[in-house]
Each structure stands twice: as C-alpha cells, then as structure tokens.
C-alpha cells in the first residue's frame, strides 16, 4: 500500500512540474500560435537569475519572483527583437508556418551557449526553501515532502490565476483575439504586437517557476547543459499536447496524467522505459482523442 501511495505521489509531483512547463508553452501558443521549443533555455536562464538572487540576497522567496521577473523580461525581449521580425519576414513561402518553430530550436542552443559563457560549465547549487524529507504516517515515511507540497500548490495557484486572466479579463480576451485573428483585432483597436509580447512575458514567468522547482526537486544542482531541462522541455510539450494546446487547465491535467502514468510504468512495468514511456502515452492519447483531453474538435470545412 505504501509503495502504491509513494508511486502516486511521485507521479503527481513530477506531473506538477511538467504542468508548469506545459502552461508556459500553452501561453505562447495561445498568444502567437508558435510552439516555443526554446522555452527550456529561457527557463534555464531564469533559474540562473534566481540563483544569483539567492547568492546575493540569501532568500529563495525573493529569488523566485526575481527569476519570474527576469524570465518575463527576457521572453518579452526575445519576442520583440527576434520572433516579431522573424514572423514578419516569413509571412509567406512554403515554410512560413514552421519557420518560427524551427527558429526556436536554434534559439535554445544560443541561450544555452550564452549561459555557459556567463556562468561557466560547473554545477551550482540551489537549496529549496522547505525540507524535501517525506512526511511520516503511521511510522512509514512517504516520498511526499513539504517541498513537493509547495510545488503542487504553486501549480494550482498559477493555473487558477492564468485561467482567470484569460477567461475573465479584457487582457485575456485581447490575447486570444491577437492569436486567432490579428487583423480583425487590430481593427478593433487592440495593439496586437504589445499583446503578443505580454503573452510571451507571462510564459517566461511561468517557465521560470518550472525551472526553479525542477532544480530544487531534483538534486538542487544546476548547469548550462543540465539534462533535467531537456527532459522538462520534452515532458512539458507532451503534457501540453495531451491536455490540449488551447487549454491551461488541459496543460495541468496533461502534466498530471503524464507524471502519474510514467511513475506507474517505471515502478510496475520496467524502469528501463523512462525515456519512451511519455511518447507511448502521447501516442495512446492521440489515437483516442487527437485534440487532447480538454481540446475542442476543429470545425470541419466544406
């Protein structure tokens, strides 16, 4: 029973971190219709911002908002000086729709190289604000700890805040309008370029939270080419697709489904399936529901 509970809790925790990355990718998609594969690089840089804040200010609770603000500003910078010009210059041609996506892959390598130049290739350490020692119930120690509880609460709060932003505010309406019908949005008085930049900034902040929590939930060590961030990118993208790229709630559900499923596969099937298990789950979901768990079916054209 304890093994089953531990497996479930491990899956929920890892799924929550995946959900944070999925949320950041959904935010970019909903505001600009671009899959941002540079998101893990942006999260990596934001985490280094948080590391510098911890070194100088000695507080994780200050470092987290510093990382979020730094991530938001950097993401906005990327959208203004890089993505906006790229989209305008690739507005026609056979690869117009995929050129920005391909460019984000190159951007990922550039960001990692810049981080390596600034901070070097050695590992640095980020210590979490709460203990990662598991709770004890009936003499049995669980893998679920105060730190993991903090991660789950943060995912839920962030999802609720962003859902309210998109569904209940004029800014959320502007973000959706700028993504789906930019020309009509401009005629309605919406500053499309500014709104898209705000969408990227929100994604950068969400990615910063994912990067900080991914680091402290693993071993606390951070390096420019850390494998954890590559895994986070793949898992976040798969979670976003599983949940439905149009839904922030779907991103969270997709992350939890992915995390719990992989955890059970590793525990009860084979630990050697860690790499391919997420792709197997993705294929199963796409066969059953191609639009994702929360995604709506596309309208059929005549």
N, C-alpha and C positions, 0 to 999 in steps of 0.2 A: 504493500500500500504506500509506504514511504517512497519507494522507488518511482511509482506511478505519479505521486504528487510532485516529487522533485523534477521528473521529466516534464510535467506540465508547466511547472513554474519556470524552468529553464527556457522552455519554448515561448512562454508569454514575455519574458524579459527580452530575449533576443528579438522576438517579433515586434516588441515596442520600439526598439532602436531602429529596426528595419522600417517601421511605420514612419518614424521621423524623416528618414531619407526619402521615403516614398512621398510624404507630404510635400517636401521641397521640390521634387520632380513634378508632382501634380500642379503645384503652384505655377511653375514656369510653363507647363503645357497649357494650363487654363488661361494664362495671360498672353502667351505669344505663340502657342501651337508648335513649340520646339521641345524635343526631348534633349535635355541638357546632360550629356554624359560627362561634362566637366564638373558636375556637382560634388563629386567626392574630392576633387582637387580643391574646390572652393571651401569645402568643409575642413579639409586638412589645413589650409592656410588660416582659417578662422580659429581652429583649435590651437594653432601656434600663437595667435593673438591672445587667446585665453591663457596659454602657458606663460607668456610674457607678463600678463597681468598678475598671475599667481606668484611669479618670481619677485615682482616689484611691490605688489600690494598685499601678498600673503593671505588672500581670501578667495576661495572658489566662488563664493556668492557674488563677489564683484567681478571675477574673471568671466563668469558665464554671460552676463549682459555685455561685457566688453567684447567677447567673442561674437555675440549676436550682432552688435552694432558694427563691428569690423566686417563681419560676413555680409551684412546688408549693404554697407558702403562699397565693398569690393564687387559684389554682384551687380550693383547699380552701375558701377564704373565699367564692368565688362559689357553690360547691355548697351551703354551709351557709346563707348568708343570702339566696340568690336562687333557685337551682334547686330546693332541697328544698321551700321554701314554694310555689313555682310548681307543682311536681308534685302536692303535696297539694291545692292549690286547683283544679287542673284534672284531678282524677282521674275526673271524669265529664263527659258532654256530647259533642256531635258532633265537637269538635276536640281532645278530651283527648289523643290520641296525638301530635298535631302541635304543640300549644301550646308545649311546651318547646323544640322545634326552631325555631319562629318567634321565640321569645324570645331565642335565642342570636344571631340576626341583629341584633336591636336592641341586644343587649349588645355586639356587635362595634363598632357605631357609638359607643356610650357610652365604651368603653375607648379608642378612637382619640381621641375628644374630650378625655378626661382626660389622655392622653399629650401632646396638643398644648398643653393648658393648663399642664402642668408644665414641659415641656422646650422649648416653643415650636415654631414651624414650620420652623426652619432645620435643615439637614443637620448631623449629627455623624459622626465618623469612628471606626471600629473597625478596628484593624490586626491581622491574623492572626498567630498565633504562629510560623508556618513560611512559607517562601517559596512564592509562587504561580508562580514561574518553572518551566517544564516541564523534565522530565528529558531528557537528551540521550543518544540511542542511535545509534551509527554516524554521528555528525555531524549527525543530524536531531534537532530539538527537538520534543518532544511537548507536547501541551496538559496532560498529566497531571503534576501537581506534588506536592511533599511535602505541601502543604496539602490537596489533593484526596485524597491517600492517607490523611491523618489523618481526613478526613470519612468515607471508606469504612470504615476500621477502627472508628470510633466507632459507625457504624450497625450493624455486625456485632456488636460487643460489647454494645450496648444491646439488640439483638434477642435475643441469647442470654440475657442476664440476665433480661429480662422473660419470655421463654419458660420459663425455669427457675422463675421466680416463680409463673407461672400454672399450670404443669403439675406442679410437684414440691413445692409448699409448701401449708400449711394456709391461708395468706392468699390464695393464688391460688384455691383451692377455694372460699373464702368469697366472693371477688369474683364468681366465676361463679354461685354459688348465689344471691347477693343480686340479681343481674341477672335470672336466669331465673325464680326462684320466691321472691320476697321473703317471702311469708307463711310458707311452709314453712321458709325459712332462719331466720326469727325463732323459730319453734317449736323449731328445732334448737339454739337458743342463740346464733346469730350476730347480732351487732349490725349490722344492715343499714345503718343511716344512717352509722355510722362507716366501714364497709367501702366504701360508695359514695364517701364523702369521700376515702378513701385512693386509690380509683381515679382520681378527678379530680386528686388531687395528683400521682400518677405521670404522668398525661397532661400536666399543667402542666410538669413537669420535662423530659419528652421534647420538648414544644413549644419550651421554652427552648433546648435544644440545636439544634433545627431553625432557630430564629430567629438564633442566633449564627452558625451555619455558613452560612446563606443570605446573611447580611450580608457576611461576610468573603469568601465565594466569588464574590460579585458584584463590586461596586466598593468595598466597605467603608463606604459611606455609608448613614446611617440617618435616616429622617424619619418623623413620625407617619402620613403618608399614602403611605408608600413602596409603589410598585406591586409590588415584589418579594414583599411579604407577601400581597397579594391573589392573585398568581399561585401562591404557595406553598399557600394555602388550597385553591384550586381543584384544583391538581395533587395535593395530599395526599388530598383527598376522592376524586378519581377513582382514585388509586392504591389507596386502601383498598377501594373497590368492585371494582376489577379483581382484587385479590388475594383478596377475600372478607372481609367486615366482622368475621367471627368469629376471624380468624387473624392473629397478629402476624407469623408467617413469611409469610403471604399479603400483608401490608402491605408487607414488604420486597420480595417478588417483584413485586408490583404496581407499586411505585415504580421498580424497575429496568426492568421491561417498558415502562413509560410513558416513562421517561427515554431509553432506547435507541431506542425506536420514534420518538419525536418528533425525536431527534437525526438519525436517518437520513432522516426525511421532510424536515426542513429542509435537509439537505445535498444529497440526491439527487432530491428532487421539486420543492419550491419553498419558499423562505424566507418567503413570504407566508402560509404555512399554520400559523404558530406558534400562533395563537390557537385555531383549530378542530381542529388535529391531535389534542390529547388527547381531545376529545369524539368524534372519529371512532374512535379506538382504543377508547374506552369502549363505544361502540355495537357495534363488532365483537365485543368480548369478551362483552357481554351477550347478543348473538344466539347466540353459540356456547355460552357457559356462564353462564347468568343468575346463578348463585350465586357467581360469582367463581372464580378459578383454584384456590384451596385450599378454598373454601367447600363445605359439605356440602348436599346437596339437602334441602329441608324435607320433613318427613313428610306424607304425604297423608292428609287426614282423610276419614272416611266421610261 
